[in-house]
Amino acid sequence: MIHLLALLIACAAFLALAVSMKRHQRDLVGRSLPDTQARMARITGWLLLAVVWAIEAALIGPAMGSIVWFGEASIGAWLTVATINWKTAR
């Protein structure tokens, strides 16, 4: 169950990182964000990825936690890209 939570946090992290990019702001938010909000979204995305790593490292150790973190981050990134593509195709 905690891995599902970590996966959801990874998806939120990559969505925050996507929102911080001007290229995806209109697709996801519907408008361009001011630089301060884009910077906060970028910081939030990286902090959420760090939280996911901390969760995995606390559960199964830093070595195996890093491997699982890479997997969850990859799935989160893939789901984010799929979401952006789905949203722009509509």
All heavy atoms as an XYZ file, in Angstrom:
686
protein
N       0.819     -1.198      0.000
C       0.000      0.000      0.000
C       0.859      1.257      0.000
O       0.499      2.244     -0.617
C      -0.922     -0.042      1.229
C      -1.984      0.981      1.200
S      -3.121      0.632     -0.151
C      -4.341      1.821      0.105
N       1.988      1.205      0.731
C       2.838      2.387      0.791
C       3.487      2.652     -0.565
O       3.760      3.803     -0.908
C       3.893      2.244      1.919
C       4.524      3.593      2.249
C       4.969      1.257      1.539
C       3.613      4.491      3.007
N       3.710      1.591     -1.350
C       4.283      1.790     -2.681
C       3.295      2.502     -3.599
O       3.697      3.295     -4.452
C       4.726      0.457     -3.286
C       5.849     -0.174     -2.536
N       7.113      0.368     -2.511
C       5.902     -1.271     -1.765
C       7.901     -0.382     -1.759
N       7.180     -1.382     -1.299
N       2.010      2.225     -3.430
C       0.996      2.933     -4.214
C       0.997      4.415     -3.850
O       0.922      5.287     -4.722
C      -0.384      2.314     -3.992
C      -1.528      2.954     -4.765
C      -1.295      2.826     -6.270
C      -2.839      2.333     -4.370
N       1.122      4.704     -2.554
C       1.200      6.092     -2.113
C       2.445      6.765     -2.692
O       2.375      7.904     -3.177
C       1.226      6.170     -0.584
C       1.425      7.567      0.007
C       0.235      8.454     -0.315
C       1.648      7.473      1.499
N       3.561      6.050     -2.662
C       4.800      6.608     -3.227
C       4.646      6.861     -4.727
O       5.140      7.867     -5.246
C       5.965      5.664     -2.954
N       3.961      5.967     -5.415
C       3.733      6.151     -6.852
C       2.862      7.373     -7.120
O       3.124      8.144     -8.042
C       3.111      4.893     -7.445
C       2.873      4.905     -8.942
C       4.188      5.064     -9.696
C       2.182      3.629     -9.370
N       1.833      7.571     -6.303
C       0.974      8.750     -6.464
C       1.751     10.032     -6.185
O       1.571     11.043     -6.869
C      -0.246      8.641     -5.547
C      -1.254      7.567     -5.925
C      -2.358      7.478     -4.875
C      -1.849      7.843     -7.285
N       2.626      9.994     -5.187
C       3.450     11.179     -4.893
C       4.406     11.442     -6.053
O       4.632     12.599     -6.429
C       4.202     10.996     -3.561
C       3.218     10.956     -2.392
C       5.204     12.135     -3.348
C       3.858     10.582     -1.071
N       4.957     10.384     -6.648
C       5.853     10.565     -7.803
C       5.101     11.173     -8.980
O       5.634     12.040     -9.679
C       6.484      9.228     -8.196
N       3.861     10.746     -9.197
C       3.046     11.342    -10.272
C       2.803     12.817     -9.985
O       2.916     13.657    -10.899
C       1.719     10.609    -10.402
S       1.836      8.987    -11.125
N       2.484     13.141     -8.743
C       2.263     14.546     -8.374
C       3.539     15.354     -8.571
O       3.493     16.510     -9.011
C       1.778     14.640     -6.931
N       4.685     14.745     -8.262
C       5.968     15.440     -8.431
C       6.217     15.770     -9.892
O       6.591     16.903    -10.230
C       7.102     14.575     -7.885
N       5.989     14.815    -10.765
C       6.236     15.081    -12.186
C       5.200     16.024    -12.775
O       5.516     16.801    -13.673
C       6.325     13.774    -12.968
C       7.669     13.140    -12.840
C       7.849     12.043    -12.031
C       8.773     13.662    -13.500
C       9.091     11.468    -11.872
C      10.015     13.102    -13.353
C      10.186     11.995    -12.540
N       3.974     15.988    -12.274
C       2.990     16.974    -12.721
C       3.401     18.375    -12.289
O       3.262     19.341    -13.051
C       1.602     16.631    -12.192
C       0.852     15.560    -12.973
C      -0.433     15.174    -12.247
C       0.532     16.032    -14.380
N       3.920     18.500    -11.063
C       4.394     19.808    -10.599
C       5.572     20.283    -11.448
O       5.656     21.464    -11.807
C       4.789     19.733     -9.130
N       6.473     19.364    -11.793
C       7.602     19.741    -12.645
C       7.123     20.128    -14.042
O       7.665     21.057    -14.652
C       8.615     18.594    -12.727
C       9.411     18.333    -11.448
C      10.255     17.073    -11.602
C      10.300     19.518    -11.126
N       6.097     19.446    -14.550
C       5.558     19.801    -15.870
C       4.881     21.168    -15.833
O       5.014     21.957    -16.766
C       4.578     18.735    -16.350
N       4.170     21.456    -14.738
C       3.509     22.754    -14.609
C       4.539     23.877    -14.537
O       4.282     24.993    -14.974
C       2.577     22.762    -13.379
C       2.152     24.162    -13.002
C       1.359     21.906    -13.650
N       5.705     23.583    -14.016
C       6.740     24.622    -13.910
C       7.325     24.993    -15.275
O       7.976     26.026    -15.395
C       7.857     24.174    -12.970
O       8.658     23.177    -13.579
N       7.081     24.175    -16.298
C       7.615     24.452    -17.628
C       6.591     25.242    -18.438
O       5.424     24.861    -18.517
C       7.945     23.139    -18.343
C       8.996     22.318    -17.617
S       9.166     20.665    -18.292
C       9.804     21.024    -19.895
N       7.044     26.350    -19.053
C       6.123     27.203    -19.828
C       5.455     26.423    -20.955
O       4.318     26.692    -21.307
C       6.880     28.395    -20.391
C       7.301     29.382    -19.336
C       7.481     30.746    -19.910
C       7.874     31.732    -18.842
N       6.791     32.049    -17.945
N       6.148     25.449    -21.491
C       5.623     24.658    -22.601
C       4.335     23.916    -22.237
O       3.451     23.740    -23.068
C       6.703     23.664    -23.026
C       6.318     22.759    -24.127
C       7.465     21.860    -24.467
N       7.070     20.942    -25.504
C       7.835     20.031    -26.011
N       9.072     19.916    -25.586
N       7.412     19.236    -26.937
N       4.221     23.464    -20.973
C       3.074     22.656    -20.568
C       2.059     23.416    -19.723
O       1.024     22.853    -19.360
C       3.555     21.435    -19.780
C       4.465     20.551    -20.555
N       4.078     19.919    -21.711
C       5.752     20.216    -20.364
C       5.094     19.216    -22.185
N       6.128     19.387    -21.392
N       2.341     24.651    -19.394
C       1.441     25.392    -18.500
C       0.065     25.590    -19.118
O      -0.948     25.412    -18.451
C       2.063     26.741    -18.133
C       3.233     26.598    -17.186
C       3.948     27.902    -16.944
O       3.615     28.925    -17.527
N       4.953     27.867    -16.076
N      -0.006     25.960    -20.392
C      -1.321     26.167    -21.023
C      -2.106     24.861    -21.097
O      -3.322     24.858    -20.963
C      -1.146     26.748    -22.410
C      -0.693     28.179    -22.358
C      -1.361     28.979    -23.473
N      -0.930     30.335    -23.410
C      -1.616     31.288    -22.780
N      -2.734     30.995    -22.188
N      -1.167     32.511    -22.745
N      -1.424     23.748    -21.323
C      -2.121     22.460    -21.418
C      -2.670     22.016    -20.065
O      -3.749     21.449    -19.984
C      -1.166     21.387    -21.947
C      -0.695     21.694    -23.353
O      -1.434     22.361    -24.089
O       0.417     21.257    -23.700
N      -1.924     22.242    -19.001
C      -2.317     21.721    -17.698
C      -3.108     22.712    -16.863
O      -4.020     22.327    -16.133
C      -1.064     21.284    -16.922
C      -0.315     20.090    -17.527
C       0.992     19.852    -16.796
C      -1.181     18.845    -17.477
N      -2.742     23.986    -16.934
C      -3.384     24.986    -16.079
C      -4.327     25.881    -16.876
O      -5.263     26.449    -16.333
C      -2.310     25.843    -15.363
C      -2.931     26.814    -14.396
C      -1.313     24.958    -14.632
N      -4.064     26.008    -18.186
C      -4.912     26.849    -19.011
C      -4.400     28.265    -19.186
O      -5.020     29.077    -19.860
N      -3.291     28.572    -18.569
C      -2.701     29.902    -18.693
C      -1.226     29.822    -18.334
O      -0.764     28.820    -17.796
C      -3.397     30.896    -17.772
C      -3.274     30.517    -16.304
C      -4.036     31.492    -15.418
N      -4.068     31.014    -14.050
C      -3.138     31.333    -13.137
N      -2.142     32.111    -13.457
N      -3.226     30.859    -11.920
N      -0.500     30.898    -18.629
C       0.909     30.964    -18.224
C       0.993     31.397    -16.771
O       0.236     32.269    -16.328
C       1.665     31.963    -19.089
O       1.730     31.493    -20.409
N       1.882     30.776    -16.045
C       2.052     31.118    -14.636
C       3.146     32.169    -14.486
O       4.093     32.193    -15.276
C       2.456     29.869    -13.840
C       1.425     28.751    -13.757
C       2.006     27.578    -12.985
C       0.159     29.226    -13.089
N       3.026     33.015    -13.465
C       4.124     33.932    -13.169
C       5.376     33.136    -12.770
O       5.297     31.979    -12.353
C       3.613     34.751    -11.978
C       2.147     34.519    -11.927
C       1.877     33.220    -12.598
N       6.524     33.790    -12.910
C       7.779     33.096    -12.628
C       7.862     32.572    -11.198
O       8.413     31.498    -10.964
C       8.959     34.023    -12.908
C       9.156     34.245    -14.396
O       8.660     33.411    -15.180
O       9.801     35.235    -14.766
N       7.300     33.295    -10.242
C       7.384     32.832     -8.849
C       6.592     31.548     -8.652
O       7.043     30.632     -7.955
C       6.881     33.915     -7.882
O       5.568     34.307     -8.268
C       7.790     35.128     -7.874
N       5.413     31.453     -9.268
C       4.617     30.232     -9.140
C       5.263     29.068     -9.882
O       5.219     27.929     -9.417
C       3.202     30.463     -9.647
C       2.387     31.359     -8.745
C       0.984     31.576     -9.268
O       0.662     31.215    -10.397
N       0.146     32.173     -8.438
N       5.857     29.355    -11.029
C       6.557     28.293    -11.756
C       7.743     27.784    -10.946
O       7.999     26.585    -10.886
C       7.019     28.814    -13.110
N       8.460     28.705    -10.286
C       9.590     28.301     -9.450
C       9.119     27.462     -8.265
O       9.734     26.462     -7.910
C      10.338     29.543     -8.962
C      11.638     29.222     -8.249
C      12.443     30.454     -7.860
N      12.621     31.362     -8.985
C      12.162     32.627     -9.014
N      11.527     33.121     -7.981
N      12.349     33.391    -10.066
N       7.990     27.852     -7.658
C       7.451     27.084     -6.530
C       7.008     25.691     -6.981
O       7.187     24.711     -6.257
C       6.282     27.826     -5.879
C       6.696     29.054     -5.105
S       7.931     28.712     -3.825
C       7.041     27.641     -2.752
N       6.444     25.589     -8.175
C       6.052     24.279     -8.704
C       7.278     23.403     -8.924
O       7.259     22.200     -8.635
C       5.274     24.446    -10.001
N       8.363     24.005     -9.430
C       9.599     23.250     -9.641
C      10.177     22.759     -8.313
O      10.558     21.591     -8.188
C      10.617     24.110    -10.378
C      11.884     23.374    -10.763
C      12.841     24.239    -11.567
N      12.159     24.883    -12.690
C      12.030     26.207    -12.843
N      12.573     27.026    -11.969
N      11.394     26.704    -13.871
N      10.206     23.629     -7.328
C      10.733     23.245     -6.006
C       9.854     22.154     -5.395
O      10.358     21.168     -4.837
C      10.821     24.489     -5.091
C      11.920     25.429     -5.592
C      11.075     24.084     -3.647
C      11.924     26.790     -4.927
N       8.544     22.311     -5.517
C       7.624     21.300     -4.985
C       7.828     19.954     -5.652
O       7.838     18.914     -4.985
C       6.166     21.771     -5.186
O       5.983     23.017     -4.514
C       5.183     20.752     -4.659
N       8.010     19.954     -6.961
C       8.239     18.695     -7.670
C       9.490     17.982     -7.191
O       9.467     16.773     -6.932
N      10.577     18.711     -7.044
C      11.818     18.078     -6.581
C      11.710     17.616     -5.132
O      12.235     16.544     -4.778
C      13.000     19.022     -6.762
C      13.437     19.112     -8.190
C      13.305     20.182     -9.024
C      14.039     18.073     -8.974
N      13.779     19.868    -10.269
C      14.240     18.590    -10.267
C      14.411     16.762     -8.708
C      14.819     17.828    -11.294
C      14.983     16.004     -9.720
C      15.179     16.533    -10.986
N      11.010     18.419     -4.294
C      10.830     18.000     -2.901
C       9.977     16.736     -2.812
O      10.256     15.847     -1.998
C      10.205     19.124     -2.078
C      11.135     20.266     -1.717
C      10.371     21.368     -0.989
C      12.290     19.784     -0.868
N       8.950     16.645     -3.650
C       8.119     15.439     -3.631
C       8.913     14.212     -4.085
O       8.737     13.118     -3.534
C       6.880     15.636     -4.509
C       5.811     16.566     -3.941
C       4.693     16.775     -4.958
C       5.250     16.021     -2.645
N       9.791     14.388     -5.069
C      10.642     13.257     -5.470
C      11.571     12.854     -4.331
O      11.832     11.662     -4.115
C      11.438     13.610     -6.720
C      10.648     13.586     -8.026
C      11.524     14.056     -9.180
C      10.105     12.197     -8.314
N      12.058     13.832     -3.575
C      12.906     13.518     -2.420
C      12.108     12.791     -1.342
O      12.623     11.876     -0.688
C      13.520     14.796     -1.862
N      10.846     13.173     -1.175
C       9.990     12.499     -0.193
C       9.790     11.036     -0.588
O       9.844     10.138      0.262
C       8.637     13.229     -0.058
C       7.606     12.388      0.668
C       8.831     14.565      0.645
N       9.576     10.795     -1.874
C       9.401      9.415     -2.340
C      10.668      8.600     -2.050
O      10.599      7.469     -1.566
C       9.054      9.374     -3.849
C       9.063      7.955     -4.370
C       7.711     10.017     -4.087
N      11.837      9.195     -2.319
C      13.081      8.466     -2.037
C      13.212      8.201     -0.535
O      13.619      7.106     -0.133
C      14.310      9.237     -2.542
C      15.548      8.454     -2.311
C      16.056      7.495     -3.130
C      16.404      8.503     -1.176
N      17.177      6.960     -2.561
C      17.410      7.556     -1.366
C      16.400      9.256     -0.004
C      18.420      7.343     -0.430
C      17.392      9.049      0.923
C      18.399      8.104      0.707
N      12.858      9.193      0.287
C      12.962      9.014      1.740
C      12.031      7.902      2.229
O      12.405      7.113      3.101
C      12.645     10.326      2.446
N      10.845      7.826      1.652
C       9.903      6.771      2.039
C      10.496      5.404      1.706
O      10.507      4.490      2.532
C       8.540      6.969      1.330
C       7.809      8.170      1.909
C       7.686      5.715      1.431
C       6.564      8.570      1.123
N      10.994      5.267      0.484
C      11.540      3.968      0.069
C      12.807      3.616      0.854
O      13.012      2.461      1.219
C      11.818      3.963     -1.430
C      10.588      4.119     -2.283
C       9.555      3.034     -2.052
O       9.907      1.943     -1.580
O       8.378      3.294     -2.341
N      13.660      4.602      1.104
C      14.885      4.339      1.860
C      14.563      3.932      3.290
O      15.240      3.065      3.865
C      15.783      5.565      1.838
N      13.544      4.541      3.878
C      13.161      4.182      5.247
C      12.551      2.795      5.297
O      12.721      2.070      6.291
C      12.173      5.212      5.790
N      11.855      2.395      4.247
C      11.175      1.099      4.258
C      12.122     -0.066      3.973
O      12.090     -1.081      4.675
C      10.048      1.087      3.226
C       8.778      1.822      3.593
C       7.794      1.761      2.434
C       8.162      1.228      4.838
N      12.937      0.080      2.944
C      13.729     -1.077      2.511
C      15.219     -0.788      2.407
O      15.956     -1.570      1.819
C      13.190     -1.625      1.170
C      13.125     -0.526      0.118
C      11.859     -2.294      1.348
C      12.646     -1.002     -1.238
N      15.662      0.332      2.956
C      17.085      0.649      2.944
C      17.457      1.517      1.766
O      16.763      1.519      0.746
N      18.580      2.251      1.884
C      18.938      3.189      0.820
C      19.277      2.525     -0.514
O      18.950      3.071     -1.575
C      20.157      3.921      1.374
C      20.305      3.518      2.773
C      19.436      2.360      3.041
N      19.915      1.378     -0.495
C      20.319      0.743     -1.754
C      19.105      0.232     -2.534
O      18.888      0.622     -3.692
C      21.292     -0.398     -1.480
N      18.326     -0.624     -1.907
C      17.129     -1.140     -2.583
C      16.074     -0.057     -2.751
O      15.334     -0.034     -3.742
C      16.543     -2.328     -1.816
C      17.377     -3.586     -1.904
S      17.584     -4.142     -3.607
C      15.921     -4.612     -4.026
N      16.037      0.889     -1.810
C      15.091      1.994     -1.916
C      15.368      2.863     -3.133
O      14.442      3.343     -3.775
N      16.649      3.039     -3.453
C      16.990      3.822     -4.645
C      16.518      3.124     -5.911
O      16.032      3.771     -6.849
C      18.499      4.052     -4.710
O      18.923      4.834     -3.628
N      16.668      1.812     -5.942
C      16.230      1.054     -7.121
C      14.711      1.142     -7.285
O      14.209      1.410     -8.376
C      16.696     -0.408     -7.014
C      18.224     -0.471     -7.083
C      16.059     -1.266     -8.094
C      18.806     -1.803     -6.732
N      14.001      0.954     -6.188
C      12.541      1.045     -6.248
C      12.119      2.472     -6.591
O      11.170      2.693     -7.349
C      11.922      0.573     -4.912
C      10.427      0.833     -4.870
C      12.212     -0.904     -4.695
N      12.851      3.459     -6.042
C      12.549      4.867     -6.342
C      12.681      5.144     -7.834
O      11.831      5.820     -8.415
C      13.480      5.764     -5.535
C      13.320      7.218     -5.827
C      12.327      8.036     -5.358
C      14.155      8.023     -6.653
N      12.508      9.299     -5.846
C      13.622      9.328     -6.640
C      15.308      7.769     -7.390
C      14.198     10.366     -7.347
C      15.878      8.813     -8.095
C      15.327     10.083     -8.063
N      13.736      4.629     -8.468
C      13.893      4.823     -9.911
C      12.709      4.227    -10.666
O      12.212      4.820    -11.631
C      15.194      4.192    -10.424
C      16.386      5.093    -10.262
C      17.415      4.734     -9.427
C      16.475      6.298    -10.939
C      18.514      5.551     -9.254
C      17.569      7.128    -10.780
C      18.596      6.754     -9.933
N      12.268      3.066    -10.245
C      11.119      2.441    -10.900
C       9.853      3.257    -10.730
O       9.113      3.491    -11.692
N       9.608      3.696     -9.506
C       8.399      4.485     -9.264
C       8.481      5.847     -9.959
O       7.475      6.334    -10.476
C       8.191      4.669     -7.761
C       7.771      3.392     -7.088
C       7.768      3.481     -5.592
O       8.339      4.436     -5.028
O       7.207      2.563     -4.969
N       9.670      6.433     -9.984
C       9.830      7.709    -10.688
C       9.603      7.522    -12.182
O       8.986      8.373    -12.838
C      11.207      8.301    -10.414
N      10.072      6.416    -12.734
C       9.859      6.157    -14.163
C       8.384      5.987    -14.480
O       7.882      6.533    -15.473
C      10.629      4.907    -14.581
O      12.006      5.094    -14.411
N       7.688      5.232    -13.644
C       6.252      5.040    -13.866
C       5.511      6.372    -13.700
O       4.625      6.702    -14.489
C       5.694      3.969    -12.904
C       6.284      2.602    -13.247
C       4.176      3.918    -12.964
C       5.983      1.519    -12.230
N       5.905      7.151    -12.694
C       5.279      8.461    -12.493
C       5.513      9.383    -13.668
O       4.602     10.094    -14.103
N       6.722      9.369    -14.216
C       7.019     10.213    -15.382
C       6.217      9.745    -16.588
O       5.661     10.563    -17.331
C       8.512     10.173    -15.682
N       6.136      8.436    -16.775
C       5.373      7.917    -17.911
C       3.897      8.288    -17.791
O       3.270      8.691    -18.784
C       5.531      6.395    -17.987
C       4.848      5.829    -19.173
C       5.326      5.733    -20.438
C       3.504      5.316    -19.201
N       4.372      5.187    -21.247
C       3.252      4.919    -20.524
C       2.524      5.148    -18.246
C       2.039      4.369    -20.901
C       1.308      4.613    -18.625
C       1.079      4.229    -19.936
N       3.325      8.156    -16.603
C       1.922      8.524    -16.415
C       1.701     10.021    -16.632
O       0.669     10.431    -17.175
C       1.451      8.110    -15.018
C       1.272      6.607    -14.812
C       0.965      6.308    -13.352
C       0.169      6.072    -15.703
N       2.670     10.831    -16.248
C       2.549     12.272    -16.468
C       2.575     12.604    -17.949
O       1.769     13.406    -18.436
C       3.678     13.012    -15.727
O       3.567     12.723    -14.339
C       3.592     14.499    -15.944
N       3.488     11.990    -18.682
C       3.557     12.223    -20.130
C       2.263     11.749    -20.794
O       1.710     12.438    -21.666
C       4.778     11.509    -20.735
C       4.723     11.509    -22.250
C       6.054     12.176    -20.255
N       1.742     10.604    -20.382
C       0.486     10.110    -20.945
C      -0.657     11.067    -20.631
O      -1.522     11.322    -21.483
C       0.183      8.714    -20.405
N      -0.676     11.620    -19.428
C      -1.727     12.566    -19.048
C      -1.646     13.834    -19.892
O      -2.668     14.342    -20.363
C      -1.610     12.920    -17.555
O      -1.733     11.736    -16.793
C      -2.665     13.923    -17.133
N      -0.443     14.352    -20.090
C      -0.283     15.564    -20.901
C      -0.714     15.296    -22.342
O      -1.424     16.094    -22.950
C       1.173     16.071    -20.833
C       1.480     16.600    -19.432
C       1.425     17.150    -21.878
C       2.942     16.909    -19.201
N      -0.313     14.160    -22.890
C      -0.714     13.827    -24.258
C      -2.213     13.647    -24.373
O      -2.837     14.086    -25.345
C       0.005     12.559    -24.734
C       1.438     12.814    -25.065
O       1.827     13.931    -25.375
N       2.260     11.787    -24.996
N      -2.819     13.003    -23.391
C      -4.276     12.822    -23.404
C      -4.989     14.160    -23.315
O      -5.965     14.401    -24.022
C      -4.675     11.915    -22.238
C      -6.157     11.817    -22.052
C      -7.048     11.146    -22.835
C      -6.916     12.448    -21.031
N      -8.316     11.305    -22.343
C      -8.265     12.093    -21.232
C      -6.590     13.255    -19.948
C      -9.279     12.534    -20.404
C      -7.605     13.686    -19.122
C      -8.919     13.327    -19.352
N      -4.489     15.045    -22.457
C      -5.136     16.341    -22.262
C      -4.986     17.226    -23.497
O      -5.911     17.961    -23.838
C      -4.540     17.036    -21.041
C      -5.306     18.233    -20.604
C      -5.262     18.397    -19.123
C      -5.872     19.710    -18.742
N      -7.198     19.659    -18.313
N      -3.848     17.172    -24.182
C      -3.666     18.005    -25.374
C      -4.419     17.451    -26.578
O      -4.748     18.197    -27.494
C      -2.183     18.157    -25.726
O      -1.606     16.869    -25.899
C      -1.441     18.911    -24.663
N      -4.677     16.150    -26.600
C      -5.378     15.548    -27.732
C      -6.864     15.830    -27.690
O      -7.551     15.699    -28.699
C      -5.144     14.044    -27.741
N      -7.403     16.223    -26.540
C      -8.844     16.478    -26.406
C      -9.251     17.773    -27.030
O      -8.656     18.706    -27.190
C      -9.254     16.482    -24.930
C      -9.131     15.121    -24.339
C      -9.416     15.095    -22.875
N     -10.707     15.760    -22.618
C     -11.115     16.092    -21.408
N     -10.381     15.845    -20.387
N     -12.269     16.694    -21.217
